[in-house]
């Protein structure tokens, strides 16, 4: 399945990666752990000037996440 690299809410994208998560916050926590565990992805997102409290991932950020973590 080809997932489009568009603007996603952080929780929305997290649920694509973790559809069986018991809660939305659990899915988001898992995705954040994956991102924190990937130094190259973290640096690439930092270079995009991703605000830490942003509620959405931009299409560029989503493309980077797909590149480093694979598509959901």
Biopython code that builds the backbone (N, CA, C, O; Angstrom):
import numpy as np
from Bio.PDB.StructureBuilder import StructureBuilder

atoms = [
    (1, "UNK", "N", (0.844, -1.180, 0.000)),
    (1, "UNK", "CA", (0.000, 0.000, 0.000)),
    (1, "UNK", "C", (0.889, 1.242, 0.000)),
    (1, "UNK", "O", (1.851, 1.317, 0.765)),
    (2, "UNK", "N", (0.584, 2.182, -0.823)),
    (2, "UNK", "CA", (1.341, 3.434, -0.896)),
    (2, "UNK", "C", (0.612, 4.478, -0.053)),
    (2, "UNK", "O", (-0.493, 4.902, -0.391)),
    (3, "UNK", "N", (1.237, 4.881, 1.037)),
    (3, "UNK", "CA", (0.671, 5.898, 1.914)),
    (3, "UNK", "C", (1.150, 7.256, 1.432)),
    (3, "UNK", "O", (2.356, 7.463, 1.295)),
    (4, "UNK", "N", (0.237, 8.193, 1.171)),
    (4, "UNK", "CA", (0.676, 9.499, 0.670)),
    (4, "UNK", "C", (1.436, 10.293, 1.735)),
    (4, "UNK", "O", (1.091, 10.258, 2.916)),
    (5, "UNK", "N", (2.467, 11.002, 1.299)),
    (5, "UNK", "CA", (3.229, 11.887, 2.186)),
    (5, "UNK", "C", (2.535, 13.237, 2.173)),
    (5, "UNK", "O", (2.903, 14.131, 1.410)),
    (6, "UNK", "N", (1.541, 13.375, 3.014)),
    (6, "UNK", "CA", (0.766, 14.607, 3.123)),
    (6, "UNK", "C", (0.864, 15.095, 4.557)),
    (6, "UNK", "O", (1.564, 14.491, 5.370)),
    (7, "UNK", "N", (0.186, 16.158, 4.872)),
    (7, "UNK", "CA", (0.142, 16.663, 6.241)),
    (7, "UNK", "C", (-0.713, 15.697, 7.084)),
    (7, "UNK", "O", (-1.849, 15.390, 6.724)),
    (8, "UNK", "N", (-0.155, 15.228, 8.197)),
    (8, "UNK", "CA", (-0.875, 14.333, 9.106)),
    (8, "UNK", "C", (-0.830, 14.918, 10.506)),
    (8, "UNK", "O", (0.179, 15.491, 10.917)),
    (9, "UNK", "N", (-1.920, 14.771, 11.232)),
    (9, "UNK", "CA", (-1.874, 15.024, 12.661)),
    (9, "UNK", "C", (-0.929, 13.991, 13.271)),
    (9, "UNK", "O", (-0.862, 12.858, 12.794)),
    (10, "UNK", "N", (-0.211, 14.366, 14.304)),
    (10, "UNK", "CA", (0.752, 13.433, 14.897)),
    (10, "UNK", "C", (0.070, 12.148, 15.357)),
    (10, "UNK", "O", (0.594, 11.054, 15.144)),
    (11, "UNK", "N", (-1.094, 12.277, 15.984)),
    (11, "UNK", "CA", (-1.824, 11.091, 16.434)),
    (11, "UNK", "C", (-2.317, 10.266, 15.256)),
    (11, "UNK", "O", (-2.302, 9.036, 15.300)),
    (12, "UNK", "N", (-2.753, 10.944, 14.207)),
    (12, "UNK", "CA", (-3.233, 10.254, 13.004)),
    (12, "UNK", "C", (-2.122, 9.390, 12.406)),
    (12, "UNK", "O", (-2.348, 8.227, 12.073)),
    (13, "UNK", "N", (-0.932, 9.955, 12.272)),
    (13, "UNK", "CA", (0.188, 9.195, 11.717)),
    (13, "UNK", "C", (0.589, 8.067, 12.665)),
    (13, "UNK", "O", (0.893, 6.960, 12.221)),
    (14, "UNK", "N", (0.589, 8.345, 13.959)),
    (14, "UNK", "CA", (0.940, 7.317, 14.942)),
    (14, "UNK", "C", (-0.003, 6.122, 14.835)),
    (14, "UNK", "O", (0.435, 4.977, 14.943)),
    (15, "UNK", "N", (-1.282, 6.377, 14.627)),
    (15, "UNK", "CA", (-2.248, 5.281, 14.509)),
    (15, "UNK", "C", (-2.060, 4.484, 13.225)),
    (15, "UNK", "O", (-2.420, 3.309, 13.173)),
    (16, "UNK", "N", (-1.503, 5.102, 12.191)),
    (16, "UNK", "CA", (-1.181, 4.342, 10.983)),
    (16, "UNK", "C", (-0.054, 3.344, 11.271)),
    (16, "UNK", "O", (-0.059, 2.230, 10.748)),
    (17, "UNK", "N", (0.903, 3.746, 12.098)),
    (17, "UNK", "CA", (2.005, 2.861, 12.456)),
    (17, "UNK", "C", (1.602, 1.841, 13.521)),
    (17, "UNK", "O", (2.102, 0.716, 13.524)),
    (18, "UNK", "N", (0.711, 2.228, 14.414)),
    (18, "UNK", "CA", (0.317, 1.367, 15.532)),
    (18, "UNK", "C", (-1.204, 1.247, 15.604)),
    (18, "UNK", "O", (-1.817, 1.740, 16.550)),
    (19, "UNK", "N", (-1.822, 0.596, 14.610)),
    (19, "UNK", "CA", (-3.286, 0.527, 14.570)),
    (19, "UNK", "C", (-3.889, -0.285, 15.718)),
    (19, "UNK", "O", (-5.069, -0.125, 16.033)),
    (20, "UNK", "N", (-3.098, -1.149, 16.340)),
    (20, "UNK", "CA", (-3.612, -1.975, 17.428)),
    (20, "UNK", "C", (-3.354, -1.372, 18.807)),
    (20, "UNK", "O", (-3.607, -2.015, 19.826)),
    (21, "UNK", "N", (-2.857, -0.152, 18.838)),
    (21, "UNK", "CA", (-2.604, 0.506, 20.129)),
    (21, "UNK", "C", (-3.926, 0.669, 20.877)),
    (21, "UNK", "O", (-4.967, 0.932, 20.275)),
    (22, "UNK", "N", (-3.866, 0.510, 22.175)),
    (22, "UNK", "CA", (-5.077, 0.613, 22.996)),
    (22, "UNK", "C", (-5.628, 2.037, 23.018)),
    (22, "UNK", "O", (-6.839, 2.241, 23.110)),
    (23, "UNK", "N", (-4.727, 3.020, 22.933)),
    (23, "UNK", "CA", (-5.149, 4.422, 22.965)),
    (23, "UNK", "C", (-4.363, 5.213, 21.927)),
    (23, "UNK", "O", (-3.297, 4.796, 21.474)),
    (24, "UNK", "N", (-4.914, 6.356, 21.568)),
    (24, "UNK", "CA", (-4.214, 7.257, 20.655)),
    (24, "UNK", "C", (-2.909, 7.725, 21.283)),
    (24, "UNK", "O", (-1.879, 7.801, 20.613)),
    (25, "UNK", "N", (-2.959, 8.036, 22.566)),
    (25, "UNK", "CA", (-1.738, 8.507, 23.231)),
    (25, "UNK", "C", (-0.686, 7.402, 23.294)),
    (25, "UNK", "O", (0.510, 7.688, 23.246)),
    (26, "UNK", "N", (-1.113, 6.155, 23.398)),
    (26, "UNK", "CA", (-0.172, 5.039, 23.377)),
    (26, "UNK", "C", (0.507, 4.913, 22.023)),
    (26, "UNK", "O", (1.713, 4.680, 21.944)),
    (27, "UNK", "N", (-0.274, 5.070, 20.951)),
    (27, "UNK", "CA", (0.283, 5.024, 19.597)),
    (27, "UNK", "C", (1.282, 6.158, 19.401)),
    (27, "UNK", "O", (2.359, 5.956, 18.839)),
    (28, "UNK", "N", (0.920, 7.350, 19.866)),
    (28, "UNK", "CA", (1.805, 8.509, 19.726)),
    (28, "UNK", "C", (3.089, 8.315, 20.529)),
    (28, "UNK", "O", (4.174, 8.667, 20.065)),
    (29, "UNK", "N", (2.971, 7.769, 21.704)),
    (29, "UNK", "CA", (4.149, 7.498, 22.534)),
    (29, "UNK", "C", (5.082, 6.502, 21.839)),
    (29, "UNK", "O", (6.301, 6.666, 21.863)),
    (30, "UNK", "N", (4.506, 5.479, 21.225)),
    (30, "UNK", "CA", (5.316, 4.497, 20.497)),
    (30, "UNK", "C", (6.038, 5.146, 19.322)),
    (30, "UNK", "O", (7.226, 4.901, 19.110)),
    (31, "UNK", "N", (5.326, 5.975, 18.555)),
    (31, "UNK", "CA", (5.952, 6.640, 17.410)),
    (31, "UNK", "C", (7.067, 7.575, 17.878)),
    (31, "UNK", "O", (8.139, 7.620, 17.275)),
    (32, "UNK", "N", (6.812, 8.313, 18.944)),
    (32, "UNK", "CA", (7.844, 9.211, 19.479)),
    (32, "UNK", "C", (9.076, 8.423, 19.924)),
    (32, "UNK", "O", (10.203, 8.888, 19.756)),
    (33, "UNK", "N", (8.868, 7.247, 20.483)),
    (33, "UNK", "CA", (9.997, 6.401, 20.890)),
    (33, "UNK", "C", (10.804, 5.949, 19.684)),
    (33, "UNK", "O", (12.034, 5.929, 19.726)),
    (34, "UNK", "N", (10.113, 5.586, 18.608)),
    (34, "UNK", "CA", (10.812, 5.188, 17.386)),
    (34, "UNK", "C", (11.633, 6.349, 16.839)),
    (34, "UNK", "O", (12.779, 6.172, 16.426)),
    (35, "UNK", "N", (11.034, 7.541, 16.840)),
    (35, "UNK", "CA", (11.737, 8.721, 16.323)),
    (35, "UNK", "C", (12.948, 9.035, 17.203)),
    (35, "UNK", "O", (14.039, 9.291, 16.694)),
    (36, "UNK", "N", (12.753, 9.016, 18.523)),
    (36, "UNK", "CA", (13.862, 9.301, 19.440)),
    (36, "UNK", "C", (14.976, 8.269, 19.316)),
    (36, "UNK", "O", (16.144, 8.582, 19.547)),
    (37, "UNK", "N", (14.618, 7.043, 18.954)),
    (37, "UNK", "CA", (15.597, 5.979, 18.822)),
    (37, "UNK", "C", (16.355, 5.985, 17.502)),
    (37, "UNK", "O", (17.258, 5.173, 17.300)),
    (38, "UNK", "N", (15.996, 6.889, 16.608)),
    (38, "UNK", "CA", (16.648, 6.963, 15.300)),
    (38, "UNK", "C", (17.341, 8.324, 15.183)),
    (38, "UNK", "O", (16.710, 9.323, 14.836)),
    (39, "UNK", "N", (18.633, 8.351, 15.473)),
    (39, "UNK", "CA", (19.380, 9.613, 15.514)),
    (39, "UNK", "C", (19.363, 10.344, 14.174)),
    (39, "UNK", "O", (19.261, 11.571, 14.138)),
    (40, "UNK", "N", (19.463, 9.604, 13.077)),
    (40, "UNK", "CA", (19.459, 10.253, 11.758)),
    (40, "UNK", "C", (18.113, 10.916, 11.480)),
    (40, "UNK", "O", (18.061, 12.034, 10.968)),
    (41, "UNK", "N", (17.041, 10.235, 11.813)),
    (41, "UNK", "CA", (15.703, 10.811, 11.621)),
    (41, "UNK", "C", (15.524, 12.031, 12.516)),
    (41, "UNK", "O", (15.025, 13.063, 12.068)),
    (42, "UNK", "N", (15.925, 11.919, 13.770)),
    (42, "UNK", "CA", (15.817, 13.054, 14.699)),
    (42, "UNK", "C", (16.537, 14.276, 14.156)),
    (42, "UNK", "O", (16.014, 15.389, 14.215)),
    (43, "UNK", "N", (17.740, 14.070, 13.625)),
    (43, "UNK", "CA", (18.517, 15.187, 13.078)),
    (43, "UNK", "C", (17.838, 15.758, 11.832)),
    (43, "UNK", "O", (17.782, 16.976, 11.665)),
    (44, "UNK", "N", (17.330, 14.903, 10.970)),
    (44, "UNK", "CA", (16.645, 15.369, 9.760)),
    (44, "UNK", "C", (15.407, 16.191, 10.124)),
    (44, "UNK", "O", (15.136, 17.214, 9.497)),
    (45, "UNK", "N", (14.663, 15.749, 11.127)),
    (45, "UNK", "CA", (13.483, 16.503, 11.562)),
    (45, "UNK", "C", (13.896, 17.828, 12.207)),
    (45, "UNK", "O", (13.220, 18.842, 12.037)),
    (46, "UNK", "N", (15.000, 17.815, 12.943)),
    (46, "UNK", "CA", (15.494, 19.049, 13.556)),
    (46, "UNK", "C", (15.848, 20.069, 12.475)),
    (46, "UNK", "O", (15.566, 21.258, 12.623)),
    (47, "UNK", "N", (16.461, 19.606, 11.396)),
    (47, "UNK", "CA", (16.829, 20.504, 10.299)),
    (47, "UNK", "C", (15.604, 21.075, 9.583)),
    (47, "UNK", "O", (15.694, 22.115, 8.931)),
    (48, "UNK", "N", (14.480, 20.407, 9.703)),
    (48, "UNK", "CA", (13.219, 20.935, 9.142)),
    (48, "UNK", "C", (12.626, 22.001, 10.055)),
    (48, "UNK", "O", (11.600, 22.600, 9.734)),
    (49, "UNK", "N", (13.272, 22.236, 11.194)),
    (49, "UNK", "CA", (12.798, 23.203, 12.194)),
    (49, "UNK", "C", (11.428, 22.806, 12.732)),
    (49, "UNK", "O", (10.549, 23.650, 12.908)),
    (50, "UNK", "N", (11.259, 21.506, 12.993)),
    (50, "UNK", "CA", (10.001, 21.000, 13.535)),
    (50, "UNK", "C", (9.791, 21.544, 14.947)),
    (50, "UNK", "O", (10.581, 21.247, 15.843)),
    (51, "UNK", "N", (8.740, 22.336, 15.158)),
    (51, "UNK", "CA", (8.475, 22.815, 16.516)),
    (51, "UNK", "C", (8.097, 21.634, 17.418)),
    (51, "UNK", "O", (7.275, 20.808, 17.022)),
    (52, "UNK", "N", (8.669, 21.536, 18.603)),
    (52, "UNK", "CA", (8.417, 20.378, 19.466)),
    (52, "UNK", "C", (6.947, 20.179, 19.822)),
    (52, "UNK", "O", (6.508, 19.046, 20.020)),
    (53, "UNK", "N", (6.189, 21.254, 19.904)),
    (53, "UNK", "CA", (4.786, 21.137, 20.317)),
    (53, "UNK", "C", (3.810, 21.175, 19.143)),
    (53, "UNK", "O", (2.603, 21.308, 19.343)),
    (54, "UNK", "N", (4.321, 21.060, 17.933)),
    (54, "UNK", "CA", (3.447, 21.066, 16.751)),
    (54, "UNK", "C", (2.477, 19.892, 16.832)),
    (54, "UNK", "O", (2.830, 18.819, 17.321)),
    (55, "UNK", "N", (1.266, 20.100, 16.355)),
    (55, "UNK", "CA", (0.237, 19.057, 16.366)),
    (55, "UNK", "C", (0.233, 18.248, 15.073)),
    (55, "UNK", "O", (-0.394, 17.192, 14.998)),
    (56, "UNK", "N", (0.939, 18.749, 14.051)),
    (56, "UNK", "CA", (0.936, 18.114, 12.741)),
    (56, "UNK", "C", (2.359, 17.882, 12.254)),
    (56, "UNK", "O", (3.285, 18.602, 12.628)),
    (57, "UNK", "N", (2.514, 16.862, 11.412)),
    (57, "UNK", "CA", (3.734, 16.661, 10.645)),
    (57, "UNK", "C", (3.488, 17.227, 9.257)),
    (57, "UNK", "O", (2.446, 16.963, 8.657)),
    (58, "UNK", "N", (4.431, 18.000, 8.739)),
    (58, "UNK", "CA", (4.329, 18.532, 7.379)),
    (58, "UNK", "C", (4.598, 17.398, 6.383)),
    (58, "UNK", "O", (5.129, 16.355, 6.766)),
    (59, "UNK", "N", (4.237, 17.592, 5.112)),
    (59, "UNK", "CA", (4.552, 16.563, 4.112)),
    (59, "UNK", "C", (6.047, 16.225, 4.057)),
    (59, "UNK", "O", (6.404, 15.062, 3.867)),
    (60, "UNK", "N", (6.917, 17.209, 4.218)),
    (60, "UNK", "CA", (8.369, 16.966, 4.227)),
    (60, "UNK", "C", (8.754, 16.076, 5.412)),
    (60, "UNK", "O", (9.526, 15.130, 5.257)),
    (61, "UNK", "N", (8.218, 16.383, 6.587)),
    (61, "UNK", "CA", (8.506, 15.580, 7.775)),
    (61, "UNK", "C", (7.990, 14.154, 7.609)),
    (61, "UNK", "O", (8.661, 13.195, 7.988)),
    (62, "UNK", "N", (6.797, 14.023, 7.040)),
    (62, "UNK", "CA", (6.223, 12.692, 6.799)),
    (62, "UNK", "C", (7.111, 11.908, 5.833)),
    (62, "UNK", "O", (7.352, 10.718, 6.037)),
    (63, "UNK", "N", (7.596, 12.569, 4.786)),
    (63, "UNK", "CA", (8.502, 11.903, 3.839)),
    (63, "UNK", "C", (9.758, 11.398, 4.545)),
    (63, "UNK", "O", (10.229, 10.295, 4.270)),
    (64, "UNK", "N", (10.293, 12.200, 5.448)),
    (64, "UNK", "CA", (11.478, 11.784, 6.206)),
    (64, "UNK", "C", (11.165, 10.592, 7.113)),
    (64, "UNK", "O", (11.949, 9.646, 7.198)),
    (65, "UNK", "N", (10.035, 10.644, 7.775)),
    (65, "UNK", "CA", (9.631, 9.536, 8.653)),
    (65, "UNK", "C", (9.482, 8.259, 7.830)),
    (65, "UNK", "O", (9.955, 7.198, 8.240)),
    (66, "UNK", "N", (8.829, 8.354, 6.676)),
    (66, "UNK", "CA", (8.674, 7.190, 5.801)),
    (66, "UNK", "C", (10.041, 6.674, 5.340)),
    (66, "UNK", "O", (10.260, 5.464, 5.266)),
    (67, "UNK", "N", (10.945, 7.584, 5.036)),
    (67, "UNK", "CA", (12.275, 7.188, 4.563)),
    (67, "UNK", "C", (13.037, 6.408, 5.637)),
    (67, "UNK", "O", (13.624, 5.364, 5.352)),
    (68, "UNK", "N", (13.027, 6.914, 6.858)),
    (68, "UNK", "CA", (13.821, 6.310, 7.921)),
    (68, "UNK", "C", (13.121, 5.151, 8.631)),
    (68, "UNK", "O", (13.788, 4.227, 9.097)),
    (69, "UNK", "N", (11.794, 5.182, 8.721)),
    (69, "UNK", "CA", (11.071, 4.135, 9.447)),
    (69, "UNK", "C", (10.327, 3.174, 8.527)),
    (69, "UNK", "O", (9.845, 2.131, 8.968)),
    (70, "UNK", "N", (10.235, 3.528, 7.246)),
    (70, "UNK", "CA", (9.406, 2.745, 6.338)),
    (70, "UNK", "C", (7.971, 3.242, 6.417)),
    (70, "UNK", "O", (7.580, 3.904, 7.378)),
    (71, "UNK", "N", (7.199, 2.917, 5.402)),
    (71, "UNK", "CA", (5.790, 3.326, 5.416)),
    (71, "UNK", "C", (5.022, 2.478, 6.416)),
    (71, "UNK", "O", (5.378, 1.328, 6.672)),
    (72, "UNK", "N", (3.967, 3.053, 6.979)),
    (72, "UNK", "CA", (3.165, 2.257, 7.929)),
    (72, "UNK", "C", (2.482, 1.082, 7.238)),
    (72, "UNK", "O", (1.772, 0.313, 7.885)),
]
sb = StructureBuilder()
sb.init_structure("model")
sb.init_model(0)
sb.init_chain("A")
sb.init_seg("    ")
for serial, (resi, resn, name, xyz) in enumerate(atoms, 1):
    if name == "N":
        sb.init_residue(resn, " ", resi, " ")
    sb.init_atom(name, np.array(xyz, "f"), 0.0, 1.0, " ", f" {name:<3s}", serial, name[0])
structure = sb.get_structure()
